[in-house]
Amino acid sequence: MDIIKPKKPPLLKRPLIIGVTALSFVAIASTFLISSESAYRVEREQLMLGIVQSGDLQVVVDGYGMLRSDKH
């Protein structure tokens, strides 16, 4: 005759673990987003601003020996 052993319930159930993990993630993320120290600020005087110009881009390549394409 087989004896059926009752299963012990796990100490921490899977939904509980997922809930605690999600809550921890939200708490840590909100702490970083709300914290004033996480925001990096730059004064306008510290920036170098310029005007974008269009035109040909000249590329100069210096090398020793003979340069050839990798397509040949």
All heavy atoms as a GROMACS GRO file, in nm:
protein
  556
    1MET      N    1   0.083  -0.116   0.000
    1MET     CA    2   0.000   0.000   0.000
    1MET      C    3   0.089   0.124   0.000
    1MET      O    4   0.185   0.132   0.077
    1MET     CB    5  -0.089  -0.003   0.124
    1MET     CG    6  -0.167   0.122   0.142
    1MET     SD    7  -0.258   0.119   0.294
    1MET     CE    8  -0.419   0.086   0.235
    2ASP      N    9   0.057   0.220  -0.087
    2ASP     CA   10   0.133   0.344  -0.096
    2ASP      C   11   0.083   0.442   0.009
    2ASP      O   12  -0.036   0.455   0.034
    2ASP     CB   13   0.116   0.408  -0.234
    2ASP     CG   14   0.188   0.326  -0.341
    2ASP    OD1   15   0.277   0.250  -0.305
    2ASP    OD2   16   0.153   0.342  -0.458
    3ILE      N   17   0.180   0.508   0.069
    3ILE     CA   18   0.145   0.610   0.167
    3ILE      C   19   0.170   0.746   0.103
    3ILE      O   20   0.280   0.776   0.057
    3ILE     CB   21   0.229   0.596   0.294
    3ILE    CG1   22   0.204   0.458   0.358
    3ILE    CG2   23   0.201   0.708   0.392
    3ILE    CD1   24   0.294   0.429   0.475
    4ILE      N   25   0.069   0.828   0.099
    4ILE     CA   26   0.080   0.961   0.039
    4ILE      C   27   0.133   1.056   0.146
    4ILE      O   28   0.072   1.074   0.251
    4ILE     CB   29  -0.055   1.009  -0.015
    4ILE    CG1   30  -0.105   0.913  -0.123
    4ILE    CG2   31  -0.044   1.150  -0.067
    4ILE    CD1   32  -0.243   0.945  -0.174
    5LYS      N   33   0.248   1.114   0.114
    5LYS     CA   34   0.306   1.210   0.207
    5LYS      C   35   0.256   1.349   0.170
    5LYS      O   36   0.258   1.387   0.054
    5LYS     CB   37   0.459   1.207   0.198
    5LYS     CG   38   0.521   1.077   0.243
    5LYS     CD   39   0.670   1.085   0.233
    5LYS     CE   40   0.734   0.955   0.278
    5LYS     NZ   41   0.880   0.961   0.266
    6PRO      N   42   0.214   1.423   0.267
    6PRO     CA   43   0.170   1.560   0.236
    6PRO      C   44   0.289   1.647   0.198
    6PRO      O   45   0.396   1.637   0.258
    6PRO     CB   46   0.104   1.608   0.366
    6PRO     CG   47   0.165   1.523   0.472
    6PRO     CD   48   0.198   1.392   0.408
    7LYS      N   49   0.267   1.730   0.096
    7LYS     CA   50   0.374   1.819   0.052
    7LYS      C   51   0.382   1.938   0.146
    7LYS      O   52   0.280   1.993   0.186
    7LYS     CB   53   0.347   1.867  -0.089
    7LYS     CG   54   0.356   1.759  -0.192
    7LYS     CD   55   0.336   1.817  -0.331
    7LYS     CE   56   0.347   1.707  -0.434
    7LYS     NZ   57   0.328   1.759  -0.571
    8LYS      N   58   0.504   1.975   0.179
    8LYS     CA   59   0.523   2.093   0.262
    8LYS      C   60   0.514   2.216   0.171
    8LYS      O   61   0.575   2.218   0.064
    8LYS     CB   62   0.660   2.090   0.329
    8LYS     CG   63   0.673   1.985   0.435
    8LYS     CD   64   0.809   1.994   0.500
    8LYS     CE   65   0.826   1.888   0.606
    8LYS     NZ   66   0.959   1.895   0.669
    9PRO      N   67   0.441   2.316   0.212
    9PRO     CA   68   0.436   2.437   0.130
    9PRO      C   69   0.572   2.508   0.132
    9PRO      O   70   0.640   2.507   0.235
    9PRO     CB   71   0.327   2.522   0.195
    9PRO     CG   72   0.320   2.473   0.335
    9PRO     CD   73   0.359   2.328   0.330
   10PRO      N   74   0.613   2.562   0.020
   10PRO     CA   75   0.742   2.631   0.019
   10PRO      C   76   0.738   2.753   0.111
   10PRO      O   77   0.632   2.812   0.133
   10PRO     CB   78   0.761   2.673  -0.127
   10PRO     CG   79   0.625   2.668  -0.186
   10PRO     CD   80   0.548   2.567  -0.110
   11LEU      N   81   0.854   2.786   0.167
   11LEU     CA   82   0.860   2.898   0.261
   11LEU      C   83   0.821   3.029   0.192
   11LEU      O   84   0.747   3.109   0.246
   11LEU     CB   85   1.000   2.909   0.320
   11LEU     CG   86   1.044   2.790   0.406
   11LEU    CD1   87   1.187   2.811   0.454
   11LEU    CD2   88   0.951   2.774   0.525
   12LEU      N   89   0.875   3.052   0.078
   12LEU     CA   90   0.840   3.172   0.001
   12LEU      C   91   0.778   3.128  -0.130
   12LEU      O   92   0.838   3.056  -0.209
   12LEU     CB   93   0.965   3.257  -0.026
   12LEU     CG   94   1.030   3.320   0.095
   12LEU    CD1   95   1.157   3.391   0.055
   12LEU    CD2   96   0.936   3.417   0.163
   13LYS      N   97   0.659   3.172  -0.153
   13LYS     CA   98   0.592   3.134  -0.276
   13LYS      C   99   0.644   3.222  -0.390
   13LYS      O  100   0.688   3.334  -0.370
   13LYS     CB  101   0.442   3.149  -0.260
   13LYS     CG  102   0.385   3.054  -0.157
   13LYS     CD  103   0.236   3.068  -0.148
   13LYS     CE  104   0.182   2.971  -0.043
   13LYS     NZ  105   0.038   2.980  -0.029
   14ARG      N  106   0.636   3.168  -0.509
   14ARG     CA  107   0.688   3.237  -0.627
   14ARG      C  108   0.624   3.375  -0.649
   14ARG      O  109   0.696   3.471  -0.674
   14ARG     CB  110   0.672   3.149  -0.751
   14ARG     CG  111   0.724   3.213  -0.875
   14ARG     CD  112   0.722   3.119  -0.991
   14ARG     NE  113   0.857   3.118  -1.043
   14ARG     CZ  114   0.914   3.020  -1.104
   14ARG    NH1  115   0.850   2.909  -1.123
   14ARG    NH2  116   1.036   3.030  -1.148
   15PRO      N  117   0.492   3.392  -0.640
   15PRO     CA  118   0.434   3.526  -0.658
   15PRO      C  119   0.484   3.626  -0.555
   15PRO      O  120   0.501   3.743  -0.584
   15PRO     CB  121   0.284   3.504  -0.645
   15PRO     CG  122   0.263   3.360  -0.676
   15PRO     CD  123   0.386   3.290  -0.631
   16LEU      N  124   0.510   3.578  -0.434
   16LEU     CA  125   0.560   3.666  -0.330
   16LEU      C  126   0.700   3.715  -0.366
   16LEU      O  127   0.731   3.833  -0.351
   16LEU     CB  128   0.562   3.594  -0.196
   16LEU     CG  129   0.615   3.674  -0.077
   16LEU    CD1  130   0.526   3.795  -0.051
   16LEU    CD2  131   0.624   3.586   0.045
   17ILE      N  132   0.784   3.627  -0.415
   17ILE     CA  133   0.920   3.663  -0.455
   17ILE      C  134   0.916   3.764  -0.570
   17ILE      O  135   0.988   3.864  -0.569
   17ILE     CB  136   1.001   3.538  -0.493
   17ILE    CG1  137   1.023   3.451  -0.370
   17ILE    CG2  138   1.134   3.576  -0.555
   17ILE    CD1  139   1.088   3.318  -0.399
   18ILE      N  140   0.831   3.738  -0.669
   18ILE     CA  141   0.820   3.830  -0.782
   18ILE      C  142   0.770   3.966  -0.736
   18ILE      O  143   0.820   4.070  -0.780
   18ILE     CB  144   0.728   3.769  -0.890
   18ILE    CG1  145   0.795   3.645  -0.952
   18ILE    CG2  146   0.696   3.871  -0.999
   18ILE    CD1  147   0.706   3.568  -1.045
   19GLY      N  148   0.673   3.968  -0.648
   19GLY     CA  149   0.619   4.094  -0.597
   19GLY      C  150   0.722   4.175  -0.520
   19GLY      O  151   0.734   4.296  -0.537
   20VAL      N  152   0.796   4.108  -0.434
   20VAL     CA  153   0.900   4.177  -0.355
   20VAL      C  154   1.009   4.230  -0.447
   20VAL      O  155   1.057   4.342  -0.430
   20VAL     CB  156   0.957   4.082  -0.247
   20VAL    CG1  157   1.081   4.142  -0.182
   20VAL    CG2  158   0.852   4.051  -0.143
   21THR      N  159   1.048   4.152  -0.547
   21THR     CA  160   1.151   4.196  -0.642
   21THR      C  161   1.103   4.318  -0.720
   21THR      O  162   1.178   4.415  -0.738
   21THR     CB  163   1.187   4.082  -0.738
   21THR    OG1  164   1.229   3.968  -0.662
   21THR    CG2  165   1.297   4.123  -0.832
   22ALA      N  166   0.980   4.315  -0.769
   22ALA     CA  167   0.926   4.427  -0.845
   22ALA      C  168   0.915   4.552  -0.758
   22ALA      O  169   0.949   4.662  -0.801
   22ALA     CB  170   0.790   4.390  -0.903
   23LEU      N  171   0.870   4.536  -0.636
   23LEU     CA  172   0.858   4.649  -0.544
   23LEU      C  173   0.996   4.709  -0.512
   23LEU      O  174   1.011   4.831  -0.508
   23LEU     CB  175   0.788   4.605  -0.416
   23LEU     CG  176   0.758   4.715  -0.315
   23LEU    CD1  177   0.662   4.817  -0.376
   23LEU    CD2  178   0.698   4.655  -0.190
   24SER      N  179   1.095   4.625  -0.495
   24SER     CA  180   1.230   4.673  -0.469
   24SER      C  181   1.284   4.750  -0.589
   24SER      O  182   1.347   4.856  -0.574
   24SER     CB  183   1.324   4.556  -0.438
   24SER     OG  184   1.281   4.487  -0.325
   25PHE      N  185   1.261   4.698  -0.709
   25PHE     CA  186   1.307   4.765  -0.830
   25PHE      C  187   1.243   4.903  -0.844
   25PHE      O  188   1.310   5.002  -0.873
   25PHE     CB  189   1.277   4.680  -0.953
   25PHE     CG  190   1.315   4.745  -1.082
   25PHE    CD1  191   1.448   4.753  -1.120
   25PHE    CD2  192   1.218   4.802  -1.164
   25PHE    CE1  193   1.483   4.815  -1.237
   25PHE    CE2  194   1.252   4.864  -1.282
   25PHE     CZ  195   1.386   4.870  -1.320
   26VAL      N  196   1.112   4.911  -0.820
   26VAL     CA  197   1.041   5.039  -0.830
   26VAL      C  198   1.093   5.136  -0.724
   26VAL      O  199   1.113   5.256  -0.753
   26VAL     CB  200   0.889   5.018  -0.816
   26VAL    CG1  201   0.815   5.148  -0.798
   26VAL    CG2  202   0.835   4.942  -0.937
   27ALA      N  203   1.119   5.090  -0.605
   27ALA     CA  204   1.169   5.177  -0.499
   27ALA      C  205   1.307   5.231  -0.533
   27ALA      O  206   1.334   5.351  -0.516
   27ALA     CB  207   1.172   5.100  -0.367
   28ILE      N  208   1.396   5.146  -0.582
   28ILE     CA  209   1.531   5.190  -0.617
   28ILE      C  210   1.528   5.286  -0.735
   28ILE      O  211   1.595   5.390  -0.735
   28ILE     CB  212   1.621   5.068  -0.646
   28ILE    CG1  213   1.646   4.990  -0.516
   28ILE    CG2  214   1.754   5.112  -0.707
   28ILE    CD1  215   1.713   4.858  -0.536
   29ALA      N  216   1.448   5.255  -0.838
   29ALA     CA  217   1.440   5.342  -0.955
   29ALA      C  218   1.382   5.478  -0.919
   29ALA      O  219   1.432   5.581  -0.965
   29ALA     CB  220   1.355   5.275  -1.063
   30SER      N  221   1.279   5.480  -0.836
   30SER     CA  222   1.220   5.609  -0.799
   30SER      C  223   1.316   5.690  -0.712
   30SER      O  224   1.319   5.812  -0.721
   30SER     CB  225   1.087   5.587  -0.727
   30SER     OG  226   1.107   5.517  -0.607
   31THR      N  227   1.396   5.625  -0.631
   31THR     CA  228   1.495   5.696  -0.551
   31THR      C  229   1.596   5.766  -0.640
   31THR      O  230   1.631   5.882  -0.617
   31THR     CB  231   1.567   5.599  -0.456
   31THR    OG1  232   1.471   5.536  -0.372
   31THR    CG2  233   1.670   5.670  -0.372
   32PHE      N  234   1.643   5.699  -0.745
   32PHE     CA  235   1.740   5.760  -0.836
   32PHE      C  236   1.676   5.872  -0.917
   32PHE      O  237   1.740   5.973  -0.947
   32PHE     CB  238   1.801   5.656  -0.929
   32PHE     CG  239   1.911   5.577  -0.864
   32PHE    CD1  240   1.898   5.439  -0.849
   32PHE    CD2  241   2.026   5.637  -0.819
   32PHE    CE1  242   1.998   5.365  -0.789
   32PHE    CE2  243   2.127   5.564  -0.759
   32PHE     CZ  244   2.113   5.428  -0.744
   33LEU      N  245   1.551   5.857  -0.956
   33LEU     CA  246   1.486   5.959  -1.037
   33LEU      C  247   1.450   6.083  -0.956
   33LEU      O  248   1.457   6.194  -1.007
   33LEU     CB  249   1.361   5.901  -1.104
   33LEU     CG  250   1.386   5.796  -1.211
   33LEU    CD1  251   1.254   5.737  -1.259
   33LEU    CD2  252   1.463   5.855  -1.328
   34ILE      N  253   1.411   6.066  -0.833
   34ILE     CA  254   1.370   6.179  -0.750
   34ILE      C  255   1.490   6.251  -0.690
   34ILE      O  256   1.486   6.372  -0.669
   34ILE     CB  257   1.273   6.130  -0.640
   34ILE    CG1  258   1.144   6.081  -0.704
   34ILE    CG2  259   1.245   6.238  -0.539
   34ILE    CD1  260   1.049   6.016  -0.607
   35SER      N  261   1.597   6.181  -0.667
   35SER     CA  262   1.714   6.238  -0.602
   35SER      C  263   1.769   6.355  -0.683
   35SER      O  264   1.787   6.348  -0.804
   35SER     CB  265   1.822   6.131  -0.586
   35SER     OG  266   1.940   6.190  -0.538
   36SER      N  267   1.796   6.466  -0.617
   36SER     CA  268   1.850   6.583  -0.686
   36SER      C  269   1.997   6.564  -0.720
   36SER      O  270   2.050   6.631  -0.809
   36SER     CB  271   1.832   6.708  -0.600
   36SER     OG  272   1.906   6.695  -0.480
   37GLU      N  273   2.065   6.476  -0.652
   37GLU     CA  274   2.206   6.453  -0.680
   37GLU      C  275   2.227   6.377  -0.811
   37GLU      O  276   2.333   6.382  -0.871
   37GLU     CB  277   2.270   6.375  -0.566
   37GLU     CG  278   2.274   6.452  -0.436
   37GLU     CD  279   2.329   6.369  -0.322
   37GLU    OE1  280   2.365   6.252  -0.346
   37GLU    OE2  281   2.338   6.422  -0.211
   38SER      N  282   2.124   6.306  -0.856
   38SER     CA  283   2.139   6.229  -0.980
   38SER      C  284   2.127   6.317  -1.103
   38SER      O  285   2.165   6.277  -1.211
   38SER     CB  286   2.035   6.117  -0.986
   38SER     OG  287   1.905   6.172  -0.997
   39ALA      N  288   2.073   6.440  -1.088
   39ALA     CA  289   2.059   6.531  -1.201
   39ALA      C  290   2.188   6.609  -1.218
   39ALA      O  291   2.235   6.676  -1.126
   39ALA     CB  292   1.942   6.624  -1.178
   40TYR      N  293   2.247   6.602  -1.337
   40TYR     CA  294   2.370   6.673  -1.365
   40TYR      C  295   2.334   6.800  -1.439
   40TYR      O  296   2.265   6.796  -1.541
   40TYR     CB  297   2.464   6.586  -1.448
   40TYR     CG  298   2.600   6.648  -1.470
   40TYR    CD1  299   2.691   6.655  -1.367
   40TYR    CD2  300   2.634   6.701  -1.594
   40TYR    CE1  301   2.815   6.713  -1.385
   40TYR    CE2  302   2.758   6.759  -1.612
   40TYR     CZ  303   2.848   6.765  -1.508
   40TYR     OH  304   2.969   6.823  -1.527
   41ARG      N  305   2.378   6.912  -1.390
   41ARG     CA  306   2.343   7.040  -1.450
   41ARG      C  307   2.469   7.110  -1.497
   41ARG      O  308   2.572   7.106  -1.432
   41ARG     CB  309   2.269   7.127  -1.349
   41ARG     CG  310   2.140   7.063  -1.307
   41ARG     CD  311   2.069   7.144  -1.206
   41ARG     NE  312   1.956   7.064  -1.159
   41ARG     CZ  313   1.853   7.113  -1.100
   41ARG    NH1  314   1.845   7.240  -1.077
   41ARG    NH2  315   1.754   7.034  -1.061
   42VAL      N  316   2.455   7.177  -1.613
   42VAL     CA  317   2.566   7.251  -1.671
   42VAL      C  318   2.518   7.392  -1.698
   42VAL      O  319   2.410   7.414  -1.754
   42VAL     CB  320   2.613   7.186  -1.804
   42VAL    CG1  321   2.724   7.267  -1.867
   42VAL    CG2  322   2.656   7.044  -1.781
   43GLU      N  323   2.597   7.489  -1.658
   43GLU     CA  324   2.563   7.629  -1.685
   43GLU      C  325   2.586   7.659  -1.833
   43GLU      O  326   2.673   7.602  -1.897
   43GLU     CB  327   2.648   7.722  -1.599
   43GLU     CG  328   2.628   7.704  -1.450
   43GLU     CD  329   2.488   7.742  -1.405
   43GLU    OE1  330   2.429   7.834  -1.465
   43GLU    OE2  331   2.437   7.677  -1.312
   44ARG      N  332   2.506   7.751  -1.887
   44ARG     CA  333   2.516   7.785  -2.029
   44ARG      C  334   2.653   7.842  -2.063
   44ARG      O  335   2.705   7.821  -2.172
   44ARG     CB  336   2.405   7.883  -2.066
   44ARG     CG  337   2.400   7.913  -2.213
   44ARG     CD  338   2.276   7.994  -2.246
   44ARG     NE  339   2.270   8.030  -2.385
   44ARG     CZ  340   2.214   7.956  -2.480
   44ARG    NH1  341   2.159   7.842  -2.448
   44ARG    NH2  342   2.213   7.995  -2.605
   45GLU      N  343   2.714   7.915  -1.970
   45GLU     CA  344   2.846   7.975  -1.996
   45GLU      C  345   2.955   7.869  -2.011
   45GLU      O  346   3.060   7.896  -2.068
   45GLU     CB  347   2.883   8.071  -1.882
   45GLU     CG  348   2.796   8.195  -1.874
   45GLU     CD  349   2.663   8.170  -1.805
   45GLU    OE1  350   2.655   8.077  -1.721
   45GLU    OE2  351   2.566   8.241  -1.837
   46GLN      N  352   2.934   7.751  -1.959
   46GLN     CA  353   3.034   7.644  -1.968
   46GLN      C  354   3.028   7.569  -2.100
   46GLN      O  355   3.115   7.488  -2.130
   46GLN     CB  356   3.015   7.545  -1.854
   46GLN     CG  357   3.043   7.604  -1.718
   46GLN     CD  358   3.015   7.505  -1.606
   46GLN    OE1  359   2.939   7.411  -1.623
   46GLN    NE2  360   3.079   7.527  -1.492
   47LEU      N  361   2.924   7.593  -2.181
   47LEU     CA  362   2.907   7.522  -2.308
   47LEU      C  363   2.970   7.600  -2.422
   47LEU      O  364   2.973   7.723  -2.422
   47LEU     CB  365   2.758   7.501  -2.337
   47LEU     CG  366   2.681   7.416  -2.237
   47LEU    CD1  367   2.534   7.416  -2.274
   47LEU    CD2  368   2.735   7.276  -2.234
   48MET      N  369   3.020   7.527  -2.521
   48MET     CA  370   3.068   7.588  -2.644
   48MET      C  371   2.964   7.562  -2.751
   48MET      O  372   2.941   7.448  -2.789
   48MET     CB  373   3.203   7.528  -2.687
   48MET     CG  374   3.316   7.564  -2.595
   48MET     SD  375   3.482   7.521  -2.650
   48MET     CE  376   3.462   7.391  -2.764
   49LEU      N  377   2.899   7.668  -2.797
   49LEU     CA  378   2.795   7.656  -2.896
   49LEU      C  379   2.848   7.704  -3.031
   49LEU      O  380   2.928   7.796  -3.039
   49LEU     CB  381   2.672   7.737  -2.856
   49LEU     CG  382   2.611   7.701  -2.720
   49LEU    CD1  383   2.498   7.796  -2.686
   49LEU    CD2  384   2.562   7.558  -2.720
   50GLY      N  385   2.802   7.642  -3.138
   50GLY     CA  386   2.845   7.680  -3.272
   50GLY      C  387   2.733   7.662  -3.372
   50GLY      O  388   2.626   7.610  -3.341
   51ILE      N  389   2.760   7.704  -3.495
   51ILE     CA  390   2.663   7.692  -3.602
   51ILE      C  391   2.703   7.573  -3.689
   51ILE      O  392   2.819   7.557  -3.726
   51ILE     CB  393   2.659   7.821  -3.686
   51ILE    CG1  394   2.616   7.938  -3.597
   51ILE    CG2  395   2.564   7.807  -3.803
   51ILE    CD1  396   2.627   8.073  -3.664
   52VAL      N  397   2.605   7.492  -3.724
   52VAL     CA  398   2.630   7.376  -3.808
   52VAL      C  399   2.639   7.422  -3.953
   52VAL      O  400   2.555   7.497  -4.002
   52VAL     CB  401   2.516   7.272  -3.794
   52VAL    CG1  402   2.538   7.156  -3.888
   52VAL    CG2  403   2.505   7.226  -3.650
   53GLN      N  404   2.744   7.378  -4.021
   53GLN     CA  405   2.765   7.415  -4.160
   53GLN      C  406   2.769   7.288  -4.244
   53GLN      O  407   2.818   7.185  -4.200
   53GLN     CB  408   2.896   7.492  -4.177
   53GLN     CG  409   2.901   7.620  -4.097
   53GLN     CD  410   3.035   7.688  -4.107
   53GLN    OE1  411   3.128   7.634  -4.165
   53GLN    NE2  412   3.045   7.806  -4.049
   54SER      N  413   2.716   7.300  -4.365
   54SER     CA  414   2.722   7.185  -4.456
   54SER      C  415   2.831   7.208  -4.558
   54SER      O  416   2.865   7.322  -4.591
   54SER     CB  417   2.587   7.164  -4.526
   54SER     OG  418   2.557   7.277  -4.606
   55GLY      N  419   2.888   7.101  -4.609
   55GLY     CA  420   2.994   7.109  -4.708
   55GLY      C  421   3.064   6.976  -4.722
   55GLY      O  422   3.024   6.875  -4.664
   56ASP      N  423   3.168   6.975  -4.802
   56ASP     CA  424   3.245   6.853  -4.824
   56ASP      C  425   3.332   6.824  -4.703
   56ASP      O  426   3.391   6.914  -4.643
   56ASP     CB  427   3.333   6.865  -4.948
   56ASP     CG  428   3.252   6.874  -5.075
   56ASP    OD1  429   3.139   6.823  -5.075
   56ASP    OD2  430   3.300   6.934  -5.173
   57LEU      N  431   3.338   6.698  -4.668
   57LEU     CA  432   3.424   6.653  -4.559
   57LEU      C  433   3.549   6.595  -4.621
   57LEU      O  434   3.544   6.498  -4.696
   57LEU     CB  435   3.353   6.547  -4.474
   57LEU     CG  436   3.436   6.485  -4.362
   57LEU    CD1  437   3.471   6.591  -4.257
   57LEU    CD2  438   3.361   6.371  -4.298
   58GLN      N  439   3.661   6.655  -4.591
   58GLN     CA  440   3.787   6.608  -4.647
   58GLN      C  441   3.854   6.516  -4.546
   58GLN      O  442   3.877   6.554  -4.432
   58GLN     CB  443   3.878   6.725  -4.680
   58GLN     CG  444   3.821   6.815  -4.787
   58GLN     CD  445   3.912   6.931  -4.819
   58GLN    OE1  446   4.021   6.942  -4.764
   58GLN    NE2  447   3.869   7.018  -4.907
   59VAL      N  448   3.883   6.396  -4.592
   59VAL     CA  449   3.947   6.296  -4.506
   59VAL      C  450   4.086   6.273  -4.559
   59VAL      O  451   4.106   6.240  -4.676
   59VAL     CB  452   3.868   6.163  -4.504
   59VAL    CG1  453   3.938   6.061  -4.418
   59VAL    CG2  454   3.727   6.187  -4.454
   60VAL      N  455   4.186   6.291  -4.474
   60VAL     CA  456   4.325   6.270  -4.512
   60VAL      C  457   4.377   6.148  -4.437
   60VAL      O  458   4.365   6.140  -4.315
   60VAL     CB  459   4.410   6.395  -4.478
   60VAL    CG1  460   4.555   6.371  -4.513
   60VAL    CG2  461   4.355   6.517  -4.549
   61VAL      N  462   4.432   6.054  -4.511
   61VAL     CA  463   4.485   5.932  -4.451
   61VAL      C  464   4.634   5.926  -4.480
   61VAL      O  465   4.676   5.932  -4.594
   61VAL     CB  466   4.415   5.806  -4.509
   61VAL    CG1  467   4.475   5.681  -4.448
   61VAL    CG2  468   4.266   5.812  -4.485
   62ASP      N  469   4.714   5.917  -4.375
   62ASP     CA  470   4.858   5.902  -4.390
   62ASP      C  471   4.894   5.760  -4.352
   62ASP      O  472   4.843   5.705  -4.254
   62ASP     CB  473   4.933   5.998  -4.298
   62ASP     CG  474   4.912   6.144  -4.339
   62ASP    OD1  475   4.893   6.168  -4.459
   62ASP    OD2  476   4.914   6.231  -4.249
   63GLY      N  477   4.979   5.700  -4.430
   63GLY     CA  478   5.020   5.564  -4.399
   63GLY      C  479   5.152   5.531  -4.466
   63GLY      O  480   5.191   5.593  -4.564
   64TYR      N  481   5.221   5.434  -4.413
   64TYR     CA  482   5.346   5.390  -4.469
   64TYR      C  483   5.319   5.276  -4.566
   64TYR      O  484   5.232   5.193  -4.545
   64TYR     CB  485   5.442   5.342  -4.359
   64TYR     CG  486   5.480   5.453  -4.265
   64TYR    CD1  487   5.425   5.460  -4.138
   64TYR    CD2  488   5.568   5.551  -4.304
   64TYR    CE1  489   5.460   5.561  -4.051
   64TYR    CE2  490   5.603   5.654  -4.219
   64TYR     CZ  491   5.549   5.658  -4.092
   64TYR     OH  492   5.582   5.759  -4.008
   65GLY      N  493   5.392   5.273  -4.672
   65GLY     CA  494   5.376   5.166  -4.769
   65GLY      C  495   5.270   5.199  -4.873
   65GLY      O  496   5.240   5.315  -4.900
   66MET      N  497   5.215   5.095  -4.931
   66MET     CA  498   5.119   5.114  -5.040
   66MET      C  499   4.978   5.083  -4.987
   66MET      O  500   4.953   4.978  -4.933
   66MET     CB  501   5.155   5.016  -5.153
   66MET     CG  502   5.076   5.032  -5.276
   66MET     SD  503   5.160   4.935  -5.400
   66MET     CE  504   5.022   4.884  -5.496
   67LEU      N  505   4.889   5.178  -5.004
   67LEU     CA  506   4.751   5.161  -4.960
   67LEU      C  507   4.668   5.111  -5.076
   67LEU      O  508   4.677   5.162  -5.186
   67LEU     CB  509   4.695   5.293  -4.906
   67LEU     CG  510   4.767   5.353  -4.787
   67LEU    CD1  511   4.705   5.486  -4.752
   67LEU    CD2  512   4.761   5.259  -4.670
   68ARG      N  513   4.587   5.013  -5.052
   68ARG     CA  514   4.498   4.964  -5.156
   68ARG      C  515   4.366   4.921  -5.092
   68ARG      O  516   4.360   4.890  -4.974
   68ARG     CB  517   4.561   4.850  -5.236
   68ARG     CG  518   4.592   4.730  -5.153
   68ARG     CD  519   4.656   4.623  -5.237
   68ARG     NE  520   4.682   4.509  -5.149
   68ARG     CZ  521   4.704   4.388  -5.189
   68ARG    NH1  522   4.706   4.365  -5.316
   68ARG    NH2  523   4.724   4.293  -5.103
   69SER      N  524   4.262   4.913  -5.173
   69SER     CA  525   4.130   4.879  -5.125
   69SER      C  526   4.123   4.731  -5.090
   69SER      O  527   4.190   4.647  -5.150
   69SER     CB  528   4.028   4.913  -5.234
   69SER     OG  529   3.901   4.864  -5.198
   70ASP      N  530   4.037   4.697  -4.995
   70ASP     CA  531   4.019   4.557  -4.960
   70ASP      C  532   3.923   4.488  -5.058
   70ASP      O  533   3.900   4.369  -5.048
   70ASP     CB  534   3.967   4.543  -4.818
   70ASP     CG  535   3.830   4.606  -4.799
   70ASP    OD1  536   3.789   4.684  -4.886
   70ASP    OD2  537   3.768   4.579  -4.695
   71LYS      N  538   3.868   4.561  -5.152
   71LYS     CA  539   3.776   4.505  -5.250
   71LYS      C  540   3.850   4.437  -5.366
   71LYS      O  541   3.791   4.360  -5.439
   71LYS     CB  542   3.685   4.614  -5.309
   71LYS     CG  543   3.612   4.696  -5.204
   71LYS     CD  544   3.497   4.618  -5.147
   71LYS     CE  545   3.411   4.706  -5.060
   71LYS     NZ  546   3.434   4.700  -4.920
   72HIS      N  547   3.978   4.466  -5.385
   72HIS     CA  548   4.054   4.407  -5.498
   72HIS      C  549   4.134   4.288  -5.455
   72HIS      O  550   4.188   4.269  -5.358
   72HIS     CB  551   4.147   4.510  -5.559
   72HIS     CG  552   4.070   4.620  -5.627
   72HIS    ND1  553   4.077   4.749  -5.583
   72HIS    CD2  554   3.985   4.621  -5.730
   72HIS    CE1  555   4.002   4.824  -5.658
   72HIS    NE2  556   3.942   4.748  -5.749
   0.00000   0.00000   0.00000
